[in-house]
Amino acid sequence: MRAPDSPRVARPVMYHRWSDITFVHWRFPPDVVQALVPGCLKVETFDGTAWVGLTPFLMEDVRAPGTPALPWLSRFPETNLRTYVRDARGRSGIWFLSMEAGRLPAALGGRAGYWLPYFWSDMSVRTDGSLRRYRSRRYWPGPSGARCDVDVETGPDLAERELDELAHFLTARFRLFTVVAGRLASAEVEHPPWPLRHARLAGLDQDLLRVAGLPAPDQTPLLHASPGVPVRVGLWSW
């Protein structure tokens, strides 16, 4: 099944690359997740259930238009906790429950400039052959010490028949939502289709779901991995 087409972001405000990403997804009852998103958004479901994704990855080549990527500021780990929603106009996108960043300026800029729920954390991403190790401990704002340690064994590319509707539902997302001064805002994100790979969970120790207000999952998560894609992020619009 072919991935949905990405929008064209003609005037990006940010360029970067999402590298060495793993998508860890759990099913949840829609009403449980709906309680954690604004009333102006409706949780999007697949086969009658909502989905929450934990996505650890490496941010690379982060820069604004017309500026170079600075070595220290332009590369850092990030881990997002997210779900999928639609607005009153029927537009589908991502709602972030939390966003851990391994650089304090990135966390401050994400909060002040993008109104997103960033947290500054001590983080690392290490690759040893097919094994990826993600580590995260939250510094600020609290709760201090909120953690997310993930070990993932990556496998071969997904076969064409495995690129099904659910895989695209969970990964092919091209709009972000936030709330600015009580008003819903959205931004488009442009990127090519994810080159998805098989992945196996080798270890998981996290409390980000609990800290966000979610109950402990009662099932094994669904995993996908990818080497990454280049990204262009557009302006917020209302």
C-alpha angles and dihedrals in degrees: 000000000000119000118246115266118263118236118246111248102205097180109033121189093195139027125197145134127245103214135183092006128175123195112210111183135184132186118238134177108269094235092055092056095038089063089064099052130068118273090243089068129063121211111247116227137201118204089352098304135098121233131218119197131203108200119183115183147138121266110214138176092015111179144140120243112285095015131099124244107259113222099233100031098041099058126054142125121265134185121193131194108203148159136197126254146165128222128221089273091057095251114150123221151128129293113196119218092185139347121203116201128187094216124066094213089054092051093047093045092047091052099041101034103031103025091230125144098255123167127193110236141171100248144168139180117201129178124201109178106298093347120097120193119196121187129183136169118176121236107172144050100014161296081076113213098030102155144204121182115172129176115191132182108210121211140184126316117281112261117243091256090054093058091089134161094272093052090054093043090057100041112021098080122147106172134065124202130205138157119244118188090338094311127111114242131183137193129198121232123204123204138138121258114292114256093226126202136187115264136189124204108237096173140354131185113164143136100185091107092053092045089052090055100260126132119241110279114254097205142054112272125245113238137202127170133198138181086228146249138247113254138205116195121203134211123283113259133189 
